[in-house]
């Protein structure tokens, strides 16, 4: 049996930092809608949005 158990790490780096954000219902629903359309988690949707903003620089 494998000594490692639990959810596998996504990508190269371990996601061990947490961020709590207060949103309006509309903002939350927008994130959920985009996540559903892209078939991503809400966290992955937000990370992808940040990457898009960084690439516009």
PDB file of N, CA, C, O and CB in Angstrom:
ATOM      1  N   UNK A   1       0.843  -1.177   0.000  1.00  0.00           N
ATOM      2  CA  UNK A   1       0.000   0.000   0.000  1.00  0.00           C
ATOM      3  C   UNK A   1       0.893   1.247   0.000  1.00  0.00           C
ATOM      4  O   UNK A   1       1.954   1.256   0.624  1.00  0.00           O
ATOM      5  CB  UNK A   1      -0.962  -0.005   1.225  1.00  0.00           C
ATOM      6  N   UNK A   2       0.464   2.275  -0.690  1.00  0.00           N
ATOM      7  CA  UNK A   2       1.232   3.517  -0.803  1.00  0.00           C
ATOM      8  C   UNK A   2       1.269   4.257   0.533  1.00  0.00           C
ATOM      9  O   UNK A   2       0.250   4.343   1.219  1.00  0.00           O
ATOM     10  CB  UNK A   2       0.633   4.422  -1.894  1.00  0.00           C
ATOM     11  N   UNK A   3       2.438   4.795   0.912  1.00  0.00           N
ATOM     12  CA  UNK A   3       2.520   5.545   2.171  1.00  0.00           C
ATOM     13  C   UNK A   3       1.770   6.870   2.107  1.00  0.00           C
ATOM     14  O   UNK A   3       1.383   7.417   3.140  1.00  0.00           O
ATOM     15  CB  UNK A   3       3.972   5.801   2.529  1.00  0.00           C
ATOM     16  N   UNK A   4       1.561   7.391   0.888  1.00  0.00           N
ATOM     17  CA  UNK A   4       0.856   8.671   0.733  1.00  0.00           C
ATOM     18  C   UNK A   4      -0.625   8.402   0.532  1.00  0.00           C
ATOM     19  O   UNK A   4      -1.015   7.571  -0.289  1.00  0.00           O
ATOM     20  CB  UNK A   4       1.431   9.492  -0.462  1.00  0.00           C
ATOM     21  N   UNK A   5      -1.424   9.102   1.278  1.00  0.00           N
ATOM     22  CA  UNK A   5      -2.867   8.990   1.100  1.00  0.00           C
ATOM     23  C   UNK A   5      -3.439  10.389   0.978  1.00  0.00           C
ATOM     24  O   UNK A   5      -2.759  11.372   1.272  1.00  0.00           O
ATOM     25  CB  UNK A   5      -3.530   8.214   2.279  1.00  0.00           C
ATOM     26  N   UNK A   6      -4.654  10.479   0.558  1.00  0.00           N
ATOM     27  CA  UNK A   6      -5.290  11.786   0.418  1.00  0.00           C
ATOM     28  C   UNK A   6      -5.299  12.249  -1.022  1.00  0.00           C
ATOM     29  O   UNK A   6      -4.905  11.525  -1.936  1.00  0.00           O
ATOM     30  CB  UNK A   6      -4.588  12.811   1.283  1.00  0.00           C
ATOM     31  N   UNK A   7      -5.749  13.452  -1.196  1.00  0.00           N
ATOM     32  CA  UNK A   7      -5.892  14.035  -2.527  1.00  0.00           C
ATOM     33  C   UNK A   7      -4.521  14.340  -3.121  1.00  0.00           C
ATOM     34  O   UNK A   7      -3.659  14.885  -2.431  1.00  0.00           O
ATOM     35  CB  UNK A   7      -6.749  15.315  -2.472  1.00  0.00           C
ATOM     36  N   UNK A   8      -4.307  13.996  -4.394  1.00  0.00           N
ATOM     37  CA  UNK A   8      -3.019  14.297  -5.026  1.00  0.00           C
ATOM     38  C   UNK A   8      -2.827  15.796  -5.243  1.00  0.00           C
ATOM     39  O   UNK A   8      -3.797  16.542  -5.378  1.00  0.00           O
ATOM     40  CB  UNK A   8      -2.905  13.565  -6.359  1.00  0.00           C
ATOM     41  N   UNK A   9      -1.575  16.226  -5.274  1.00  0.00           N
ATOM     42  CA  UNK A   9      -1.248  17.635  -5.494  1.00  0.00           C
ATOM     43  C   UNK A   9      -1.571  17.994  -6.931  1.00  0.00           C
ATOM     44  O   UNK A   9      -1.257  17.241  -7.853  1.00  0.00           O
ATOM     45  CB  UNK A   9       0.247  17.927  -5.176  1.00  0.00           C
ATOM     46  N   UNK A  10      -2.201  19.152  -7.122  1.00  0.00           N
ATOM     47  CA  UNK A  10      -2.558  19.616  -8.454  1.00  0.00           C
ATOM     48  C   UNK A  10      -1.427  20.497  -8.966  1.00  0.00           C
ATOM     49  O   UNK A  10      -1.085  21.499  -8.338  1.00  0.00           O
ATOM     50  CB  UNK A  10      -3.918  20.388  -8.444  1.00  0.00           C
ATOM     51  N   UNK A  11      -0.853  20.133 -10.090  1.00  0.00           N
ATOM     52  CA  UNK A  11       0.244  20.921 -10.641  1.00  0.00           C
ATOM     53  C   UNK A  11       1.548  20.608  -9.947  1.00  0.00           C
ATOM     54  O   UNK A  11       1.712  19.545  -9.349  1.00  0.00           O
ATOM     55  CB  UNK A  11      -0.057  22.401 -10.531  1.00  0.00           C
ATOM     56  N   UNK A  12       2.481  21.552 -10.032  1.00  0.00           N
ATOM     57  CA  UNK A  12       3.817  21.343  -9.473  1.00  0.00           C
ATOM     58  C   UNK A  12       3.921  21.749  -8.013  1.00  0.00           C
ATOM     59  O   UNK A  12       4.728  21.186  -7.274  1.00  0.00           O
ATOM     60  CB  UNK A  12       4.830  22.108 -10.273  1.00  0.00           C
ATOM     61  N   UNK A  13       3.127  22.709  -7.589  1.00  0.00           N
ATOM     62  CA  UNK A  13       3.264  23.249  -6.236  1.00  0.00           C
ATOM     63  C   UNK A  13       2.065  22.868  -5.373  1.00  0.00           C
ATOM     64  O   UNK A  13       0.933  22.784  -5.848  1.00  0.00           O
ATOM     65  CB  UNK A  13       3.418  24.776  -6.281  1.00  0.00           C
ATOM     66  N   UNK A  14       2.342  22.642  -4.108  1.00  0.00           N
ATOM     67  CA  UNK A  14       1.291  22.345  -3.151  1.00  0.00           C
ATOM     68  C   UNK A  14       0.537  23.633  -2.837  1.00  0.00           C
ATOM     69  O   UNK A  14       1.148  24.669  -2.574  1.00  0.00           O
ATOM     70  CB  UNK A  14       1.876  21.707  -1.857  1.00  0.00           C
ATOM     71  N   UNK A  15      -0.765  23.565  -2.864  1.00  0.00           N
ATOM     72  CA  UNK A  15      -1.589  24.729  -2.523  1.00  0.00           C
ATOM     73  C   UNK A  15      -1.864  24.692  -1.023  1.00  0.00           C
ATOM     74  O   UNK A  15      -2.793  24.026  -0.565  1.00  0.00           O
ATOM     75  CB  UNK A  15      -2.933  24.745  -3.345  1.00  0.00           C
ATOM     76  N   UNK A  16      -1.048  25.412  -0.271  1.00  0.00           N
ATOM     77  CA  UNK A  16      -1.200  25.390   1.178  1.00  0.00           C
ATOM     78  C   UNK A  16      -1.573  26.753   1.756  1.00  0.00           C
ATOM     79  O   UNK A  16      -1.615  26.911   2.976  1.00  0.00           O
ATOM     80  CB  UNK A  16       0.073  24.904   1.814  1.00  0.00           C
ATOM     81  N   UNK A  17      -1.842  27.727   0.910  1.00  0.00           N
ATOM     82  CA  UNK A  17      -2.243  29.061   1.367  1.00  0.00           C
ATOM     83  C   UNK A  17      -3.741  29.220   1.164  1.00  0.00           C
ATOM     84  O   UNK A  17      -4.289  28.784   0.151  1.00  0.00           O
ATOM     85  CB  UNK A  17      -1.461  30.180   0.608  1.00  0.00           C
ATOM     86  N   UNK A  18      -4.398  29.846   2.131  1.00  0.00           N
ATOM     87  CA  UNK A  18      -5.846  30.055   2.061  1.00  0.00           C
ATOM     88  C   UNK A  18      -6.133  31.543   1.999  1.00  0.00           C
ATOM     89  O   UNK A  18      -5.386  32.358   2.541  1.00  0.00           O
ATOM     90  CB  UNK A  18      -6.565  29.410   3.276  1.00  0.00           C
ATOM     91  N   UNK A  19      -7.222  31.886   1.332  1.00  0.00           N
ATOM     92  CA  UNK A  19      -7.638  33.272   1.202  1.00  0.00           C
ATOM     93  C   UNK A  19      -9.150  33.318   1.336  1.00  0.00           C
ATOM     94  O   UNK A  19      -9.868  32.618   0.622  1.00  0.00           O
ATOM     95  CB  UNK A  19      -7.169  33.886  -0.155  1.00  0.00           C
ATOM     96  N   UNK A  20      -9.625  34.136   2.244  1.00  0.00           N
ATOM     97  CA  UNK A  20     -11.065  34.294   2.421  1.00  0.00           C
ATOM     98  C   UNK A  20     -11.467  35.635   1.834  1.00  0.00           C
ATOM     99  O   UNK A  20     -10.860  36.662   2.137  1.00  0.00           O
ATOM    100  CB  UNK A  20     -11.473  34.194   3.927  1.00  0.00           C
ATOM    101  N   UNK A  21     -12.492  35.623   0.993  1.00  0.00           N
ATOM    102  CA  UNK A  21     -12.936  36.826   0.300  1.00  0.00           C
ATOM    103  C   UNK A  21     -14.432  36.986   0.514  1.00  0.00           C
ATOM    104  O   UNK A  21     -15.188  36.020   0.416  1.00  0.00           O
ATOM    105  CB  UNK A  21     -12.593  36.765  -1.217  1.00  0.00           C
ATOM    106  N   UNK A  22     -14.854  38.207   0.805  1.00  0.00           N
ATOM    107  CA  UNK A  22     -16.283  38.487   0.942  1.00  0.00           C
ATOM    108  C   UNK A  22     -16.803  38.975  -0.403  1.00  0.00           C
ATOM    109  O   UNK A  22     -16.245  39.899  -0.995  1.00  0.00           O
ATOM    110  CB  UNK A  22     -16.556  39.544   2.069  1.00  0.00           C
ATOM    111  N   UNK A  23     -17.868  38.351  -0.878  1.00  0.00           N
ATOM    112  CA  UNK A  23     -18.440  38.667  -2.178  1.00  0.00           C
ATOM    113  C   UNK A  23     -19.923  38.971  -2.046  1.00  0.00           C
ATOM    114  O   UNK A  23     -20.583  38.529  -1.106  1.00  0.00           O
ATOM    115  CB  UNK A  23     -18.218  37.515  -3.160  1.00  0.00           C
ATOM    116  N   UNK A  24     -20.434  39.730  -3.001  1.00  0.00           N
ATOM    117  CA  UNK A  24     -21.881  39.894  -3.088  1.00  0.00           C
ATOM    118  C   UNK A  24     -22.445  38.615  -3.698  1.00  0.00           C
ATOM    119  O   UNK A  24     -21.702  37.807  -4.255  1.00  0.00           O
ATOM    120  CB  UNK A  24     -22.274  41.163  -3.939  1.00  0.00           C
ATOM    121  N   UNK A  25     -23.739  38.438  -3.591  1.00  0.00           N
ATOM    122  CA  UNK A  25     -24.380  37.267  -4.194  1.00  0.00           C
ATOM    123  C   UNK A  25     -24.154  37.266  -5.705  1.00  0.00           C
ATOM    124  O   UNK A  25     -23.940  36.210  -6.300  1.00  0.00           O
ATOM    125  CB  UNK A  25     -25.897  37.246  -3.875  1.00  0.00           C
ATOM    126  N   UNK A  26     -24.199  38.438  -6.321  1.00  0.00           N
ATOM    127  CA  UNK A  26     -24.004  38.541  -7.768  1.00  0.00           C
ATOM    128  C   UNK A  26     -22.580  38.129  -8.160  1.00  0.00           C
ATOM    129  O   UNK A  26     -22.391  37.396  -9.131  1.00  0.00           O
ATOM    130  CB  UNK A  26     -24.293  39.978  -8.246  1.00  0.00           C
ATOM    131  N   UNK A  27     -21.581  38.599  -7.404  1.00  0.00           N
ATOM    132  CA  UNK A  27     -20.189  38.237  -7.697  1.00  0.00           C
ATOM    133  C   UNK A  27     -19.980  36.730  -7.548  1.00  0.00           C
ATOM    134  O   UNK A  27     -19.326  36.098  -8.378  1.00  0.00           O
ATOM    135  CB  UNK A  27     -19.223  39.002  -6.766  1.00  0.00           C
ATOM    136  N   UNK A  28     -20.540  36.167  -6.486  1.00  0.00           N
ATOM    137  CA  UNK A  28     -20.421  34.727  -6.250  1.00  0.00           C
ATOM    138  C   UNK A  28     -21.069  33.938  -7.385  1.00  0.00           C
ATOM    139  O   UNK A  28     -20.503  32.965  -7.883  1.00  0.00           O
ATOM    140  CB  UNK A  28     -21.065  34.345  -4.904  1.00  0.00           C
ATOM    141  N   UNK A  29     -22.265  34.373  -7.785  1.00  0.00           N
ATOM    142  CA  UNK A  29     -22.976  33.684  -8.863  1.00  0.00           C
ATOM    143  C   UNK A  29     -22.226  33.792 -10.183  1.00  0.00           C
ATOM    144  O   UNK A  29     -22.227  32.848 -10.974  1.00  0.00           O
ATOM    145  CB  UNK A  29     -24.383  34.254  -9.017  1.00  0.00           C
ATOM    146  N   UNK A  30     -21.582  34.940 -10.430  1.00  0.00           N
ATOM    147  CA  UNK A  30     -20.776  35.109 -11.644  1.00  0.00           C
ATOM    148  C   UNK A  30     -19.623  34.110 -11.665  1.00  0.00           C
ATOM    149  O   UNK A  30     -19.370  33.470 -12.686  1.00  0.00           O
ATOM    150  CB  UNK A  30     -20.234  36.551 -11.740  1.00  0.00           C
ATOM    151  N   UNK A  31     -18.924  33.978 -10.541  1.00  0.00           N
ATOM    152  CA  UNK A  31     -17.808  33.029 -10.454  1.00  0.00           C
ATOM    153  C   UNK A  31     -18.317  31.604 -10.648  1.00  0.00           C
ATOM    154  O   UNK A  31     -17.703  30.816 -11.366  1.00  0.00           O
ATOM    155  CB  UNK A  31     -17.078  33.160  -9.092  1.00  0.00           C
ATOM    156  N   UNK A  32     -19.429  31.278 -10.014  1.00  0.00           N
ATOM    157  CA  UNK A  32     -19.992  29.929 -10.135  1.00  0.00           C
ATOM    158  C   UNK A  32     -20.405  29.633 -11.572  1.00  0.00           C
ATOM    159  O   UNK A  32     -20.172  28.532 -12.069  1.00  0.00           O
ATOM    160  CB  UNK A  32     -21.198  29.764  -9.198  1.00  0.00           C
ATOM    161  N   UNK A  33     -21.012  30.602 -12.239  1.00  0.00           N
ATOM    162  CA  UNK A  33     -21.448  30.423 -13.628  1.00  0.00           C
ATOM    163  C   UNK A  33     -20.255  30.174 -14.561  1.00  0.00           C
ATOM    164  O   UNK A  33     -20.284  29.271 -15.397  1.00  0.00           O
ATOM    165  CB  UNK A  33     -22.236  31.659 -14.101  1.00  0.00           C
ATOM    166  N   UNK A  34     -19.210  30.992 -14.400  1.00  0.00           N
ATOM    167  CA  UNK A  34     -18.014  30.819 -15.232  1.00  0.00           C
ATOM    168  C   UNK A  34     -17.361  29.465 -14.938  1.00  0.00           C
ATOM    169  O   UNK A  34     -16.942  28.762 -15.857  1.00  0.00           O
ATOM    170  CB  UNK A  34     -17.003  31.975 -14.985  1.00  0.00           C
ATOM    171  N   UNK A  35     -17.276  29.109 -13.668  1.00  0.00           N
ATOM    172  CA  UNK A  35     -16.676  27.824 -13.287  1.00  0.00           C
ATOM    173  C   UNK A  35     -17.457  26.663 -13.901  1.00  0.00           C
ATOM    174  O   UNK A  35     -16.863  25.710 -14.405  1.00  0.00           O
ATOM    175  CB  UNK A  35     -16.630  27.681 -11.748  1.00  0.00           C
ATOM    176  N   UNK A  36     -18.770  26.743 -13.859  1.00  0.00           N
ATOM    177  CA  UNK A  36     -19.596  25.682 -14.443  1.00  0.00           C
ATOM    178  C   UNK A  36     -19.389  25.593 -15.951  1.00  0.00           C
ATOM    179  O   UNK A  36     -19.275  24.499 -16.502  1.00  0.00           O
ATOM    180  CB  UNK A  36     -21.079  25.924 -14.130  1.00  0.00           C
ATOM    181  N   UNK A  37     -19.341  26.749 -16.619  1.00  0.00           N
ATOM    182  CA  UNK A  37     -19.161  26.772 -18.075  1.00  0.00           C
ATOM    183  C   UNK A  37     -17.811  26.201 -18.485  1.00  0.00           C
ATOM    184  O   UNK A  37     -17.709  25.516 -19.503  1.00  0.00           O
ATOM    185  CB  UNK A  37     -19.298  28.196 -18.603  1.00  0.00           C
ATOM    186  N   UNK A  38     -16.771  26.479 -17.695  1.00  0.00           N
ATOM    187  CA  UNK A  38     -15.421  26.006 -18.007  1.00  0.00           C
ATOM    188  C   UNK A  38     -15.125  24.631 -17.413  1.00  0.00           C
ATOM    189  O   UNK A  38     -14.068  24.052 -17.661  1.00  0.00           O
ATOM    190  CB  UNK A  38     -14.401  27.001 -17.506  1.00  0.00           C
ATOM    191  N   UNK A  39     -16.071  24.115 -16.625  1.00  0.00           N
ATOM    192  CA  UNK A  39     -15.895  22.840 -15.919  1.00  0.00           C
ATOM    193  C   UNK A  39     -14.651  22.869 -15.031  1.00  0.00           C
ATOM    194  O   UNK A  39     -13.847  21.937 -15.024  1.00  0.00           O
ATOM    195  CB  UNK A  39     -15.795  21.678 -16.925  1.00  0.00           C
ATOM    196  N   UNK A  40     -14.516  23.972 -14.280  1.00  0.00           N
ATOM    197  CA  UNK A  40     -13.423  24.156 -13.329  1.00  0.00           C
ATOM    198  C   UNK A  40     -14.011  24.373 -11.943  1.00  0.00           C
ATOM    199  O   UNK A  40     -15.198  24.667 -11.798  1.00  0.00           O
ATOM    200  CB  UNK A  40     -12.512  25.351 -13.739  1.00  0.00           C
ATOM    201  N   UNK A  41     -13.172  24.225 -10.932  1.00  0.00           N
ATOM    202  CA  UNK A  41     -13.592  24.599  -9.585  1.00  0.00           C
ATOM    203  C   UNK A  41     -13.595  26.121  -9.487  1.00  0.00           C
ATOM    204  O   UNK A  41     -13.008  26.805 -10.326  1.00  0.00           O
ATOM    205  CB  UNK A  41     -12.656  23.967  -8.501  1.00  0.00           C
ATOM    206  N   UNK A  42     -14.253  26.643  -8.465  1.00  0.00           N
ATOM    207  CA  UNK A  42     -14.250  28.100  -8.270  1.00  0.00           C
ATOM    208  C   UNK A  42     -12.830  28.600  -8.035  1.00  0.00           C
ATOM    209  O   UNK A  42     -12.456  29.657  -8.542  1.00  0.00           O
ATOM    210  CB  UNK A  42     -15.158  28.495  -7.082  1.00  0.00           C
ATOM    211  N   UNK A  43     -12.037  27.852  -7.273  1.00  0.00           N
ATOM    212  CA  UNK A  43     -10.649  28.258  -7.008  1.00  0.00           C
ATOM    213  C   UNK A  43      -9.838  28.297  -8.295  1.00  0.00           C
ATOM    214  O   UNK A  43      -9.097  29.251  -8.533  1.00  0.00           O
ATOM    215  CB  UNK A  43      -9.989  27.302  -6.001  1.00  0.00           C
ATOM    216  N   UNK A  44      -9.972  27.263  -9.131  1.00  0.00           N
ATOM    217  CA  UNK A  44      -9.229  27.234 -10.394  1.00  0.00           C
ATOM    218  C   UNK A  44      -9.691  28.343 -11.333  1.00  0.00           C
ATOM    219  O   UNK A  44      -8.890  28.891 -12.091  1.00  0.00           O
ATOM    220  CB  UNK A  44      -9.389  25.871 -11.077  1.00  0.00           C
ATOM    221  N   UNK A  45     -10.971  28.674 -11.285  1.00  0.00           N
ATOM    222  CA  UNK A  45     -11.502  29.763 -12.108  1.00  0.00           C
ATOM    223  C   UNK A  45     -10.883  31.093 -11.702  1.00  0.00           C
ATOM    224  O   UNK A  45     -10.505  31.891 -12.559  1.00  0.00           O
ATOM    225  CB  UNK A  45     -13.034  29.833 -11.990  1.00  0.00           C
ATOM    226  N   UNK A  46     -10.779  31.332 -10.404  1.00  0.00           N
ATOM    227  CA  UNK A  46     -10.192  32.578  -9.909  1.00  0.00           C
ATOM    228  C   UNK A  46      -8.707  32.637 -10.260  1.00  0.00           C
ATOM    229  O   UNK A  46      -8.215  33.683 -10.684  1.00  0.00           O
ATOM    230  CB  UNK A  46     -10.389  32.706  -8.379  1.00  0.00           C
ATOM    231  N   UNK A  47      -7.990  31.532 -10.091  1.00  0.00           N
ATOM    232  CA  UNK A  47      -6.561  31.494 -10.429  1.00  0.00           C
ATOM    233  C   UNK A  47      -6.367  31.765 -11.917  1.00  0.00           C
ATOM    234  O   UNK A  47      -5.467  32.511 -12.301  1.00  0.00           O
ATOM    235  CB  UNK A  47      -5.940  30.124 -10.046  1.00  0.00           C
ATOM    236  N   UNK A  48      -7.211  31.160 -12.758  1.00  0.00           N
ATOM    237  CA  UNK A  48      -7.113  31.384 -14.206  1.00  0.00           C
ATOM    238  C   UNK A  48      -7.381  32.854 -14.533  1.00  0.00           C
ATOM    239  O   UNK A  48      -6.717  33.422 -15.400  1.00  0.00           O
ATOM    240  CB  UNK A  48      -8.111  30.471 -14.971  1.00  0.00           C
ATOM    241  N   UNK A  49      -8.345  33.473 -13.851  1.00  0.00           N
ATOM    242  CA  UNK A  49      -8.625  34.895 -14.054  1.00  0.00           C
ATOM    243  C   UNK A  49      -7.436  35.762 -13.679  1.00  0.00           C
ATOM    244  O   UNK A  49      -7.130  36.729 -14.377  1.00  0.00           O
ATOM    245  CB  UNK A  49      -9.842  35.313 -13.245  1.00  0.00           C
ATOM    246  N   UNK A  50      -6.767  35.432 -12.592  1.00  0.00           N
ATOM    247  CA  UNK A  50      -5.576  36.175 -12.173  1.00  0.00           C
ATOM    248  C   UNK A  50      -4.473  36.023 -13.215  1.00  0.00           C
ATOM    249  O   UNK A  50      -3.791  36.992 -13.547  1.00  0.00           O
ATOM    250  CB  UNK A  50      -5.083  35.686 -10.787  1.00  0.00           C
ATOM    251  N   UNK A  51      -4.297  34.811 -13.729  1.00  0.00           N
ATOM    252  CA  UNK A  51      -3.277  34.579 -14.762  1.00  0.00           C
ATOM    253  C   UNK A  51      -3.581  35.393 -16.018  1.00  0.00           C
ATOM    254  O   UNK A  51      -2.666  35.938 -16.635  1.00  0.00           O
ATOM    255  CB  UNK A  51      -3.194  33.079 -15.112  1.00  0.00           C
ATOM    256  N   UNK A  52      -4.855  35.481 -16.403  1.00  0.00           N
ATOM    257  CA  UNK A  52      -5.236  36.283 -17.566  1.00  0.00           C
ATOM    258  C   UNK A  52      -4.932  37.761 -17.340  1.00  0.00           C
ATOM    259  O   UNK A  52      -4.432  38.438 -18.238  1.00  0.00           O
ATOM    260  CB  UNK A  52      -6.725  36.096 -17.879  1.00  0.00           C
ATOM    261  N   UNK A  53      -5.231  38.260 -16.146  1.00  0.00           N
ATOM    262  CA  UNK A  53      -4.944  39.661 -15.827  1.00  0.00           C
ATOM    263  C   UNK A  53      -3.444  39.930 -15.852  1.00  0.00           C
ATOM    264  O   UNK A  53      -3.009  40.969 -16.348  1.00  0.00           O
ATOM    265  CB  UNK A  53      -5.522  40.028 -14.454  1.00  0.00           C
ATOM    266  N   UNK A  54      -2.652  39.001 -15.319  1.00  0.00           N
ATOM    267  CA  UNK A  54      -1.194  39.176 -15.326  1.00  0.00           C
ATOM    268  C   UNK A  54      -0.640  39.178 -16.742  1.00  0.00           C
ATOM    269  O   UNK A  54       0.308  39.908 -17.031  1.00  0.00           O
ATOM    270  CB  UNK A  54      -0.522  38.074 -14.509  1.00  0.00           C
ATOM    271  N   UNK A  55      -1.210  38.379 -17.622  1.00  0.00           N
ATOM    272  CA  UNK A  55      -0.702  38.291 -18.994  1.00  0.00           C
ATOM    273  C   UNK A  55      -1.041  39.533 -19.816  1.00  0.00           C
ATOM    274  O   UNK A  55      -0.423  39.763 -20.856  1.00  0.00           O
ATOM    275  CB  UNK A  55      -1.265  37.054 -19.680  1.00  0.00           C
ATOM    276  N   UNK A  56      -2.005  40.335 -19.375  1.00  0.00           N
ATOM    277  CA  UNK A  56      -2.380  41.562 -20.082  1.00  0.00           C
ATOM    278  C   UNK A  56      -1.377  42.682 -19.866  1.00  0.00           C
ATOM    279  O   UNK A  56      -1.379  43.662 -20.610  1.00  0.00           O
ATOM    280  CB  UNK A  56      -3.750  42.019 -19.638  1.00  0.00           C
ATOM    281  N   UNK A  57      -0.527  42.554 -18.870  1.00  0.00           N
ATOM    282  CA  UNK A  57       0.441  43.611 -18.544  1.00  0.00           C
ATOM    283  C   UNK A  57       1.379  43.886 -19.665  1.00  0.00           C
ATOM    284  O   UNK A  57       2.250  44.747 -19.543  1.00  0.00           O
ATOM    285  CB  UNK A  57       1.226  43.252 -17.330  1.00  0.00           C
TER     286      UNK A  57
END
